């Protein structure tokens, strides 16, 4: 039995489980670039640290039941969805994207392919990962915008309810999804 709506509880679980997984993902990506002594290892580490902090701070505020955290997270997740869609389109047209980088920024023609090789990813794998991630981000926005979550964050109280089965089902589905992404990424 809980004194919180399942929408709030599931949103908190998804955020913190995803943040934990993101740390593992970021460390793996960093070490893949560090092993080959790539100059991209430090920028990747910085980018991952910034993304982690951008999600961590509002997630902690949500855990502390601050109303403003819901608004911050909704904006951040919406931006994340847009970035994922843009990256998906870039990966669908990877040859054109590589040619654009070569012409505009004087990047060697093989550098984008080399970066993907070091990361042990292909455009198809990146697209698969993003297409798995986007529905979860949309679901997270739904949870954050749900009436029960809004009311709970305002009133800070909720009647005693039993919603553990539903929550457990969603968390199991999240772990199955994370396992699939891990296999695609090669963890």
C-alpha positions in Angstrom: 0.0 0.0 0.0 1.2 3.5 -0.9 0.3 7.0 -0.2 1.2 8.3 -3.6 -0.3 7.9 -7.1 1.2 5.3 -9.4 1.9 7.9 -12.0 4.2 9.8 -9.7 5.8 6.7 -8.3 6.4 5.2 -11.8 7.9 8.5 -13.1 10.4 8.6 -10.2 11.3 5.0 -10.8 11.8 5.5 -14.5 13.9 8.6 -14.0 16.3 7.1 -11.4 16.6 3.7 -13.1 17.3 5.5 -16.4 19.9 7.8 -14.7 21.6 4.8 -13.3 21.7 3.1 -16.7 22.9 6.4 -18.3 25.9 6.4 -16.0 26.8 2.9 -17.2 26.2 3.8 -20.8 28.3 7.0 -20.5 31.2 5.2 -18.8 31.2 2.5 -21.5 31.1 5.1 -24.3 33.9 7.1 -22.6 36.1 4.1 -22.2 35.6 3.0 -25.8 37.0 6.4 -26.9 39.7 6.5 -24.1 41.1 3.1 -25.1 42.0 4.3 -28.6 43.2 7.6 -27.2 40.6 9.6 -29.2 40.5 13.4 -28.7 36.7 13.0 -28.4 36.9 11.2 -25.0 36.9 14.4 -22.9 34.1 16.1 -24.9 32.0 12.9 -24.6 32.6 12.8 -20.9 31.7 16.5 -20.5 28.5 16.1 -22.6 27.4 13.0 -20.6 28.1 14.8 -17.3 26.0 17.8 -18.4 23.1 15.6 -19.6 23.3 13.6 -16.3 23.2 16.8 -14.2 20.4 18.3 -16.3 18.3 15.2 -15.5 19.5 14.6 -12.0 18.7 17.9 -10.4 15.0 18.1 -11.4 14.7 14.3 -10.7 15.8 14.9 -7.1 13.4 17.8 -6.8 10.6 15.6 -8.1 11.6 13.0 -5.5 11.3 15.8 -2.9 7.8 16.6 -4.3 8.6 20.1 -5.6 6.0 21.3 -8.2 8.6 23.1 -10.3 10.4 19.9 -11.0 7.5 18.6 -13.0 7.7 21.6 -15.3 11.5 21.5 -15.7 11.4 17.7 -16.5 8.6 18.1 -19.0 10.6 20.8 -20.8 13.8 18.8 -20.7 12.2 15.6 -21.9 10.4 17.4 -24.7 13.8 18.8 -25.8 15.3 15.3 -25.5 12.6 13.9 -27.8 13.2 16.6 -30.4 17.0 15.9 -30.3 16.3 12.1 -30.6 14.1 12.7 -33.7 16.8 14.9 -35.3 19.5 12.4 -34.6 17.3 9.6 -36.0 16.8 11.6 -39.3 20.6 12.3 -39.4 21.3 8.6 -39.0 18.7 7.7 -41.7 20.7 10.0 -44.0 24.2 9.2 -42.6 26.0 9.4 -45.9 24.6 12.9 -46.6 25.3 13.9 -43.0 29.0 12.7 -43.3 29.3 14.6 -46.6 27.8 17.8 -45.0 30.4 17.5 -42.2 33.2 17.0 -44.7 32.1 20.1 -46.8 31.1 22.5 -44.0 33.6 21.7 -41.3 36.5 20.2 -43.4 36.2 16.9 -41.5 38.0 14.0 -43.1 35.5 11.9 -45.1 36.1 8.8 -42.9 35.9 10.6 -39.5 32.2 10.1 -38.9 32.5 6.4 -39.8 35.6 6.2 -37.5 33.6 7.7 -34.6 30.8 5.2 -35.1 33.4 2.4 -35.3 35.0 3.5 -32.0 31.6 3.7 -30.3 30.9 0.2 -31.8 27.6 1.6 -33.2 26.1 1.8 -36.7 23.4 4.2 -37.8 20.9 1.4 -37.7 21.8 0.6 -34.0 21.5 4.3 -33.1 18.1 4.5 -34.8 17.0 1.3 -32.9 18.1 2.7 -29.6 16.4 6.0 -30.2 13.2 4.5 -31.4 13.1 2.4 -28.2 13.8 5.5 -26.0 11.3 7.9 -27.6 8.1 6.0 -26.4 9.5 5.9 -22.9 10.1 9.6 -22.9 6.6 10.2 -24.2 5.2 8.0 -21.5 7.3 9.9 -18.9 5.8 13.2 -20.1 2.3 11.6 -19.8 3.0 10.6 -16.2 4.3 14.0 -15.3 1.3 15.8 -16.9 -1.2 13.4 -15.4 -3.8 15.0 -13.1 -2.9 12.7 -10.2 0.7 13.7 -10.3 -0.1 17.4 -10.4 -2.5 17.1 -7.5 -0.1 15.0 -5.5 2.7 17.5 -5.9 0.5 20.4 -4.9 -1.2 18.7 -1.9 1.7 16.4 -0.8 -0.9 13.8 0.3 -2.8 11.0 -1.2 -5.1 8.3 0.1 -3.8 4.8 0.8 -3.9 2.8 -2.4 -2.6 -0.5 -3.7 -1.0 0.0 -7.1 2.1 -2.2 -6.7 1.2 -4.7 -9.4 0.8 -2.1 -12.1 4.0 -0.3 -11.0 5.9 -3.6 -10.9 4.7 -4.5 -14.4 5.9 -1.2 -15.8 9.3 -1.5 -14.1 9.7 -5.0 -15.4 9.0 -3.7 -18.9 11.5 -0.9 -18.4 14.2 -3.5 -17.4 13.4 -5.6 -20.5 13.7 -2.5 -22.6 17.1 -1.6 -20.9 18.3 -5.1 -21.6 17.4 -4.8 -25.3 19.2 -1.5 -25.5 22.2 -2.9 -23.7 22.4 -5.8 -26.2 22.1 -3.3 -29.1 24.8 -1.0 -27.6 27.0 -4.0 -26.8 27.3 -3.7 -23.0 
